[in-house]
């Protein structure tokens, strides 16, 4: 009965850490998609962290947004599955 209330209590720590990694990945990919969708927004200074990524994604055009949303969705589904 204890597991029915808190099913994650017997989960190995590695699985929990991997789920957290996927949650982080979903957040970062979503943030990147937002930054690509709204250039010049308040998030624009974040591109200074990796200007080469900004150039690379810019060269991809709209496909970069599709890619990042796909990655975000895959990470979120993986995190929920964990």
Secondary structure, DSSP 4 states (H G I P E B T S, - for coil): -HHHH-TTTTS-HHHHHHHHHHHHHHHHHHHHHHHHHSTTSTTGGGGGG-HHHHHHHHHHTHHHHHHHHHHHHHHHHHHHH-
